[in-house]
Structures are given as C-alpha cells and as structure tokens.
Amino acid sequence: MKSISVFCGSSEGNDPDIIATAYQLGETLAQENTALVYGAARIGIMGKVAQGVMDSNGKTIGVIPKFLQTKEIVHNELSELIVTENMHDRKIIMYEKSDGFIIIPGGFGTMDEFFEITTWGQLGLHTKPIGILNINGYYDALIAQCKTMVERGFLKQENLDAVVIDNTISGILDKMNNYVPLPTPKWLNKEGL
C-alpha cells in the first residue's frame, strides 16, 4: 500500500497508550514509505499520527473542508494540503488518495468515516482493506455490537470478516497487506447507483 487513510479523533482523549500508539503508527507508515492521508489537523490523535510521520521524514496528505480550517487548526508542515467544499467531498478525496484505511480511537466523526467506508466496501464500491487498530480494547464494544448484528441477521458474517482487526501496528498492517477482498455483489454495479 502506497497510502493509507487513518481515521481518528481530533481530540487526544485520556489514554496515554492511545496517544503513544498513534505517534508510533505515523512513524511506522513513514518507515514503510506509506503516505498518510488524514484530516489535516495538528491537534488531537490526528496530529499525533501526522507528527510521527513527519518526524520520520514521511509524506502527509491532509484533507479538510473550508469550514473546519480554523476550528481544527490545520497542520502547516504537511507535504500536501487539500481544502474541500464540504465533509462529503473530504471523504471522497481521502478515499481516492488511499489504498487502505485504518481506524484508531476517535469519536462520532471517526465512526462516521468508518461506517461509510465499510458500507462502500460492502456494496462493492471498493475492494480496499479496512483495519481497526484496537488499542487497549477501545473498540471491543463496537466489535461486540457488530457480532450482535450478525447474530440478529442484520449483517453477513463475510462483511464483518472483511474488516481486519488487530491490537498491534505490525499485526494490522500485515493483515491489510494480505487482505483478500470480497467478490462484488452480483446484484449491484457502480453504474446502477
């Protein structure tokens, strides 16, 4: 993978392991010559990942809508900054610029990005790997809820299995690099949407 979108919080939260792992993820991406595509902020977990990339001389591509430029405090040392009209355009550009997606801790915005990109995969609109880096069990409840959706018949097991999960950086990257996508649903094609 030449580039990975990392979806994560614009806040740091209160778990020092999450903060440290976010920075280490950035370092690892740079060491593997994988560009970071992210929300362009220098604050929060987003900023920690970006700083890890930059401190290791890696490439950072920040994508932010105009109205958030002042609120999220754009990082001014990015390799590339793309300003969009709105949140929807931001997600489309992040998708287009990425070969895969990693979700690390965050709030509603991170959940929105995770569920949208996962739904696009389920619908066959892309075959890129999606990984959850489950730092300190942060996503245990989300994973349990997804299993409940399978048990209750609202989600197919194969669609849940298409999301790779690990609690280590090396583990998640290994799973993503060896990802085998689901076949495109026969009942759906891009032109029909």
C-alpha positions in Angstrom: 0.0 0.0 0.0 1.4 3.3 -1.1 -1.0 5.4 1.0 -3.3 4.8 4.0 -6.1 6.9 5.4 -6.1 7.0 9.1 -9.5 7.9 10.6 -9.2 9.1 14.2 -10.0 11.8 16.8 -9.3 15.5 16.7 -9.1 15.2 20.5 -6.3 13.3 22.3 -8.6 11.5 24.8 -7.1 10.5 28.2 -5.3 7.2 27.5 -1.5 7.7 27.1 -1.2 4.4 25.3 -3.5 5.6 22.6 -1.6 8.8 22.2 1.8 6.9 22.0 0.4 4.3 19.6 -1.0 7.0 17.3 2.5 8.5 17.1 4.1 5.1 16.5 1.7 4.4 13.7 2.8 7.5 12.0 6.5 6.5 12.4 5.7 3.1 11.0 3.9 4.4 8.0 6.9 6.7 7.2 9.4 3.9 7.7 7.4 1.7 5.3 7.3 4.5 2.8 3.5 4.7 3.0 1.9 8.1 2.8 -0.5 9.2 5.4 -3.9 10.6 4.3 -5.8 12.2 7.1 -7.9 15.1 8.3 -5.1 17.7 8.1 -5.2 18.8 11.8 -2.2 19.3 14.1 -4.3 18.7 17.2 -5.6 15.5 18.8 -4.8 12.0 17.8 -4.8 13.1 14.2 -1.9 15.4 15.0 0.0 12.7 16.8 -0.2 10.3 13.8 0.9 13.1 11.4 3.8 14.2 13.7 5.0 10.6 13.8 5.1 10.6 10.0 6.8 13.9 9.7 9.4 13.2 12.4 10.4 10.1 10.3 10.5 12.1 7.1 7.3 10.6 5.6 4.7 12.0 3.4 1.5 13.6 4.8 -1.6 14.4 2.8 -4.1 16.5 4.7 -7.7 16.9 3.5 -10.0 19.4 5.3 -13.2 21.2 4.4 -13.1 25.0 4.3 -15.3 25.5 7.4 -13.0 23.4 9.6 -9.8 25.1 8.7 -9.9 27.4 11.7 -11.6 25.0 14.1 -9.3 22.0 13.7 -6.1 24.0 13.4 -4.6 22.9 10.1 -1.1 21.5 10.3 1.2 23.9 8.4 4.0 21.4 7.7 2.1 18.9 5.5 3.5 17.5 2.3 0.2 18.4 0.7 -3.0 20.1 1.9 -6.3 19.7 0.0 -9.2 22.0 1.0 -12.7 20.8 0.1 -16.1 22.4 0.0 -17.7 20.1 2.5 -17.3 16.9 4.6 -18.7 14.6 1.8 -16.0 15.8 -0.7 -13.4 15.4 2.1 -14.3 11.7 2.4 -14.3 11.1 -1.3 -10.9 12.6 -1.8 -9.5 10.7 1.2 -10.9 7.5 -0.4 -9.5 8.3 -3.8 -6.0 9.1 -2.4 -5.8 5.9 -0.3 -5.0 2.2 -0.8 -6.4 1.2 2.5 -8.0 2.6 5.7 -7.1 2.3 9.4 -9.4 3.3 12.2 -7.9 4.2 15.5 -9.7 5.8 18.5 -11.9 8.7 17.9 -15.5 9.9 18.4 -18.6 10.4 16.2 -16.6 11.7 13.2 -14.3 8.6 13.3 -17.4 6.3 13.5 -19.0 8.2 10.6 -15.9 7.7 8.4 -15.6 4.0 9.5 -19.2 3.1 8.7 -19.3 5.0 5.4 -16.1 3.4 4.0 -17.1 0.0 5.3 -20.6 0.3 3.7 -19.0 1.3 0.4 -16.9 -1.9 0.6 -20.0 -4.0 1.5 -21.8 -2.5 -1.6 -18.8 -3.4 -3.8 -17.9 0.2 -4.5 -14.3 -0.5 -3.5 -12.1 -3.5 -2.5 -9.6 -1.7 -0.4 -8.7 -3.1 3.1 -10.2 -1.6 6.2 -8.5 -2.2 9.5 -9.4 -1.5 13.1 -6.4 -0.9 15.3 -8.0 -1.9 18.6 -5.7 0.0 21.0 -6.3 -1.0 24.7 -9.6 -2.6 23.8 -11.0 0.8 22.7 -13.2 -0.9 20.0 -14.2 -4.0 22.0 -17.8 -2.7 22.4 -18.0 -1.8 18.6 -16.8 -5.3 17.6 -19.3 -6.9 20.0 -22.1 -4.8 18.5 -21.1 -5.9 15.0 -21.2 -9.5 16.2 -24.7 -8.9 17.6 -25.7 -7.5 14.1 -24.5 -10.8 12.6 -26.3 -12.9 15.2 -29.6 -11.0 14.7 -29.4 -11.3 10.9 -28.7 -7.6 10.0 -25.1 -8.1 8.9 -23.5 -11.0 7.0 -20.5 -12.7 8.6 -18.5 -12.3 5.4 -19.0 -8.5 5.6 -17.8 -8.4 9.2 -14.8 -10.6 8.3 -13.9 -8.1 5.5 -12.9 -5.7 8.3 -9.5 -6.8 9.7 -8.8 -6.3 13.4 -5.7 -6.3 15.4 -4.3 -4.7 18.6 -0.8 -4.1 17.2 0.5 -1.9 14.4 2.5 -4.7 12.8 -0.4 -7.1 13.0 -2.9 -4.7 11.4 -0.5 -3.7 8.6 0.3 -7.4 7.9 -3.4 -8.3 7.7 -4.1 -5.3 5.5 -1.2 -6.2 3.1 -2.5 -9.8 2.8 -6.2 -8.8 2.5 -8.3 -10.7 0.0 -11.4 -8.6 -0.9 -14.9 -10.0 -1.1 -16.3 -10.5 -4.6 -18.5 -7.7 -5.9 -22.2 -8.4 -5.1 -23.8 -9.8 -8.3 -27.0 -7.8 -7.7 -25.1 -4.4 -7.8 -22.9 -2.5 -10.1 -21.5 1.0 -9.8 -23.4 2.3 -12.8 -26.7 1.3 -11.2 -26.2 3.5 -8.2 
